Amino acid sequence: MAAMTLALPIDPQANQLLVSDPLALLVGMVLDQQVSMEKAFSSPYVLTQRLGHDLDAREIAGYDPEALVALFAQPPALHRFPKAMAARVQEVCRALVAHYDGDAARLWADAADGRELLARIAALPGFGRQKAQIFLALLGKRFGVQPPGWQEAAGDYGDPDAHRSVADVTDAESLRLVREYKQQMKAAAKAKATGA
């Protein structure tokens, strides 16, 4: 991965891990739902501390499920739903072992174009189209993973001027704008649900 930076307001070592370890970045994206971005993307670092070493897709894929849940649930829990998310992370690691020899970077290393990369990401357990597009935008904008057509494949998240997701966070101001956008989306969804 190109040396890019993430500028999330989390422990500098947690940010550094996301930049240096493709699996940590992917795990952060898996956890990025129903918790803050900061919580989701700092949890891979906390997990490495609890394991005592770097993340390894093969190890996590073969980990005893109950022991993995215990690692996720240990206070402070890595996610609001430690049991479900431990299982999801394990499913993603199993998919990496089955299709990419356990190497998260191979998920994107040789994708022919943006559409193929989007399809690969969307094939991972728990990655719907929107989540896959956000991760594609994150790879393209922050890590220089830019196969032909990546911006189009990422949809609105690929827009260089967008402030929609973790892919657009470069400093405190962009984080504020992303938060505002997410709050607007939540409010719109709530209004739609209540028929307002």
C-alpha atoms as one frame of an Amber mdcrd trajectory, in Angstrom:
protein
   0.000   0.000   0.000   1.177   3.497  -0.707   2.235   5.402   2.379  -0.825
   7.480   3.019  -2.276   8.676   6.250  -5.491   8.330   8.057  -6.263  11.210
  10.341  -8.763   9.735  12.722  -8.701  11.129  16.267  -7.468   7.844  17.732
  -4.234   6.588  19.305  -1.378   7.346  16.852  -0.302   3.704  17.070  -3.813
   2.617  16.099  -3.662   4.948  13.067  -0.203   3.626  12.193  -1.434   0.024
  12.336  -4.232   0.845   9.863  -1.643   2.267   7.467   0.877  -0.557   7.847
  -1.412  -3.599   8.141  -3.989  -4.278   5.401  -5.832  -6.780   7.616  -6.174
  -4.220  10.416  -7.660  -1.760   7.924 -10.123  -4.366   6.669 -11.096  -5.385
  10.209 -11.693  -1.709  11.045 -14.042  -1.477   8.073 -15.859  -4.651   9.159
 -16.432  -3.111  12.594 -17.541   0.260  11.170 -21.250  -0.073  11.810 -23.377
   0.930  14.788 -20.326   2.392  16.549 -18.306   5.546  15.965 -15.614   5.520
  13.266 -13.050   6.095  15.997 -14.213   3.032  17.916 -14.318   0.833  14.815
 -10.897   1.807  13.495  -9.098   1.790  16.859 -10.360  -1.703  17.736  -7.906
  -3.584  15.452  -5.049  -2.089  17.474  -6.710  -3.090  20.750  -7.170  -6.588
  19.326  -3.443  -6.860  18.509  -2.681  -5.880  22.102  -5.019  -8.564  23.417
  -3.548 -11.191  21.099  -0.018 -10.063  21.908   1.034  -9.809  18.252  -0.015
  -8.598  14.803  -3.284  -9.744  13.286  -3.104 -12.939  11.239  -6.044 -13.957
   9.057  -5.202 -17.663   9.324  -5.003 -17.503  13.107  -8.302 -15.612  13.417
  -9.990 -17.907  10.877  -9.079 -20.932  12.985  -9.559 -19.313  16.396 -11.904
 -20.933  18.860 -15.110 -18.907  18.324 -15.929 -18.589  22.030 -12.375 -17.506
  22.860 -12.567 -14.898  20.070 -15.861 -13.578  21.457 -14.178 -13.324  24.866
 -11.381 -11.201  23.328 -13.961  -8.918  21.704 -16.147  -8.683  24.824 -13.345
  -7.974  27.320 -13.833  -4.420  28.667 -13.688  -2.124  26.901 -15.507  -4.246
  24.325 -14.257  -3.875  20.754 -17.809  -3.255  19.529 -21.348  -2.754  20.849
 -22.114  -6.261  19.580 -18.961  -8.220  20.436 -20.400 -11.686  19.751 -21.805
 -10.836  16.329 -18.745  -8.842  15.272 -16.252 -11.466  16.464 -18.109 -13.941
  14.255 -18.151 -11.481  11.331 -14.414 -10.776  11.588 -13.775 -14.519  11.715
 -15.955 -15.074   8.594 -14.034 -12.364   6.723 -10.709 -13.931   7.744 -11.945
 -17.342   6.572 -12.860 -15.798   3.215  -9.364 -14.257   2.979  -7.778 -17.643
   3.688 -10.033 -19.386   1.154  -9.623 -16.870  -1.678  -6.511 -14.752  -1.025
  -4.116 -17.091   0.792  -4.845 -15.210   4.038  -3.390 -11.959   2.677  -5.819
  -9.022   2.932  -3.744  -6.927   0.497  -4.322  -9.507  -2.239  -7.985  -8.530
  -2.126  -7.050  -5.345  -3.980  -3.486  -5.869  -5.233  -4.283  -7.174  -8.714
  -7.875  -6.132  -9.405  -8.145  -5.312 -13.122 -10.508  -2.391 -12.583 -12.780
  -0.676 -10.104 -15.732  -2.900 -10.921 -13.760  -6.066 -10.228 -12.421  -4.632
  -6.977 -15.906  -3.607  -5.870 -17.174  -7.118  -6.647 -14.344  -8.676  -4.616
 -15.045  -6.458  -1.604 -18.816  -6.970  -1.882 -18.267 -10.752  -1.877 -16.867
 -10.568   1.673 -19.227 -11.565   4.500 -21.138  -8.543   5.799 -20.183  -6.203
   2.964 -23.255  -4.857   1.216 -22.912  -2.549  -1.768 -22.683   0.667   0.288
 -20.043  -0.699   2.684 -18.077  -2.107  -0.269 -18.174   1.294  -2.008 -16.960
   3.054   1.148 -14.035   0.634   1.490 -13.208   1.029  -2.204 -13.213   4.825
  -1.749 -11.036   4.461   1.372  -8.484   2.396  -0.567  -8.520   4.823  -3.488
  -8.450   8.114  -1.603  -6.222   7.270   1.357  -4.065   4.377   0.134  -3.527
   5.042  -3.563  -5.280   1.832  -4.660  -6.723   3.218  -7.886  -7.455   0.634
 -10.573  -9.116   2.086 -13.691 -12.693   3.173 -12.963 -12.351   2.994  -9.193
 -14.081   6.334  -8.604 -17.086   5.354 -10.722 -17.290   1.973  -8.959 -17.223
   3.723  -5.576 -20.262   5.774  -6.603 -20.863   8.964  -4.608 -18.156   7.865
  -2.147 -15.575   8.189  -4.934 -16.354  11.884  -5.438 -13.109  13.739  -4.609
 -15.022  16.564  -2.900 -17.310  14.320  -0.851 -17.498  14.274   2.935 -19.520
  11.103   3.340 -17.385   8.455   5.009 -14.134   7.458   6.689 -12.557   7.685
   3.208 -12.891  11.475   3.369 -11.385  12.078   6.811  -8.058  13.905   6.504
  -8.236  16.309   9.446 -10.527  17.599  12.190 -12.569  19.749   9.790 -13.226
  16.936   7.301 -14.171  14.673  10.219 -16.716  17.284  11.341 -18.173  17.462
   7.821 -18.427  13.670   7.576 -20.175  13.563  10.954 -22.651  16.221   9.817
 -23.363  14.259   6.633 -23.960  11.042   8.599 -26.290  12.865  11.003 -28.257
  14.279   8.059 -28.558  10.778   6.540 -29.760   9.347   9.862 -32.321  12.120
  10.259 -33.547  11.601   6.687 -33.856   7.846   7.207 -35.713   8.389  10.484
 -38.106  10.877   8.846 -38.713   8.420   6.013 -39.378   5.581   8.469 -41.897
   7.652  10.426 -43.494   8.938   7.238 -42.669  12.576   8.038
